[in-house]
């Protein structure tokens, strides 16, 4: 028998660097859900959660981000060998991050609009943090939360 926790408790129990949540981000043009990885070193203590979003790696995605002139070290490829949940090659654009307060996750979970997934490995997490730190498009304030 599974034990059900209130959404707030579930989020707080799972919230750490490398945690993966699957949800629809309201600021995105496309309305489908995406995988988001928490990058904060101390997410419970921070004012906002810093997320980087996974997108399926295809020719259009690569062409789009390359046209924007982003440095290659800010584009992190993750395969199913790196994270078993990804069945197709996946790209994290570390120039475009999302910052949300914890209560947004809690509200989404309460509404049945958020799934908690397995954490990424420490190796993948380090690469994602390095990608954000290398970005000229991310503020120093945000970078401080993930260092």
C-alpha positions in Angstrom: 0.0 0.0 0.0 1.5 3.4 -1.1 1.6 6.2 1.5 0.3 9.4 0.1 1.9 12.7 1.3 0.5 16.1 0.9 2.0 17.9 -2.1 4.1 20.3 0.0 5.7 17.4 1.9 6.4 15.5 -1.3 8.0 18.4 -3.0 10.2 19.2 0.1 11.2 15.5 0.4 12.3 15.3 -3.3 13.7 18.9 -3.7 17.4 18.8 -4.2 19.9 19.5 -6.9 19.4 17.1 -9.7 15.7 16.5 -8.9 13.6 16.1 -12.1 10.0 17.3 -12.4 7.7 16.9 -15.4 5.2 19.7 -15.9 3.8 22.3 -18.2 5.7 25.6 -17.9 3.1 28.4 -18.3 5.7 30.9 -19.9 6.5 28.5 -22.8 4.7 28.9 -26.1 4.2 25.1 -26.5 1.7 23.8 -23.9 3.1 20.3 -23.6 4.9 19.2 -20.4 8.7 19.1 -20.3 11.3 17.6 -18.0 12.9 20.3 -15.7 16.0 19.7 -13.6 16.6 21.6 -10.4 20.1 23.2 -10.3 20.2 24.9 -6.9 22.8 23.8 -4.4 20.3 24.5 -1.5 16.9 24.7 -3.1 14.8 24.7 0.1 16.8 27.7 1.4 16.8 29.7 -1.8 14.2 32.3 -2.8 13.6 30.7 -6.2 14.2 27.3 -7.9 16.5 27.4 -10.9 15.5 24.9 -13.6 16.9 24.0 -16.9 14.5 22.4 -19.4 15.0 19.3 -21.6 14.1 19.3 -25.2 14.2 16.4 -27.7 17.3 16.8 -29.8 16.5 17.1 -33.4 17.9 19.0 -36.4 15.4 21.9 -35.9 16.3 22.3 -32.2 20.0 22.3 -32.9 19.7 24.7 -35.8 17.6 27.1 -33.7 20.0 27.3 -30.8 23.0 27.5 -33.1 21.5 30.5 -34.9 21.1 32.3 -31.6 24.9 32.3 -31.3 25.1 30.4 -28.0 28.4 29.0 -26.9 28.6 25.2 -27.5 29.5 24.6 -23.8 26.1 26.0 -22.8 24.3 23.3 -24.8 24.3 20.0 -23.0 23.5 16.7 -24.8 22.0 13.9 -22.6 21.4 10.5 -23.9 19.6 7.4 -22.5 23.0 6.2 -21.3 23.2 9.4 -19.2 19.6 9.3 -18.0 17.5 6.2 -18.6 14.2 8.1 -18.7 15.3 9.8 -22.0 14.6 7.4 -24.8 15.8 9.9 -27.5 18.8 12.2 -27.5 18.0 15.3 -25.5 19.4 18.8 -25.3 19.5 21.2 -22.4 19.9 24.9 -23.5 21.6 26.3 -20.4 21.1 29.9 -21.7 17.3 29.7 -21.1 16.5 28.9 -17.5 13.3 29.1 -15.6 13.1 30.4 -12.0 10.0 29.6 -10.0 9.1 29.7 -6.3 8.6 26.4 -4.5 4.8 27.1 -4.2 4.4 26.8 -8.0 5.5 23.2 -7.8 3.3 22.5 -4.8 0.3 24.0 -6.7 1.0 22.0 -9.8 1.3 18.8 -7.8 -2.0 19.5 -5.9 -3.7 20.0 -9.3 -2.3 16.7 -10.6 -0.1 18.7 -13.2 3.3 17.7 -12.0 5.2 14.3 -11.8 8.3 13.6 -9.8 10.9 11.7 -11.8 14.2 10.0 -10.9 17.1 12.4 -10.2 19.8 12.9 -12.8 23.3 11.6 -12.0 25.8 13.9 -10.3 27.8 13.8 -13.6 24.8 15.2 -15.6 24.0 17.7 -12.8 27.6 19.1 -12.9 27.5 19.4 -16.7 24.2 21.3 -16.5 25.5 23.7 -13.8 28.7 24.3 -15.8 26.6 25.1 -18.8 24.6 27.7 -17.0 27.7 29.2 -15.4 29.3 29.5 -18.9 26.3 31.3 -20.3 26.6 35.0 -21.0 22.7 35.2 -20.9 22.3 34.1 -17.2 22.6 36.7 -14.4 25.3 36.4 -11.7 22.5 36.3 -9.1 21.2 33.1 -10.6 24.7 31.6 -11.1 25.4 32.2 -7.4 22.4 29.9 -6.5 24.0 27.0 -8.4 27.6 27.4 -7.6 
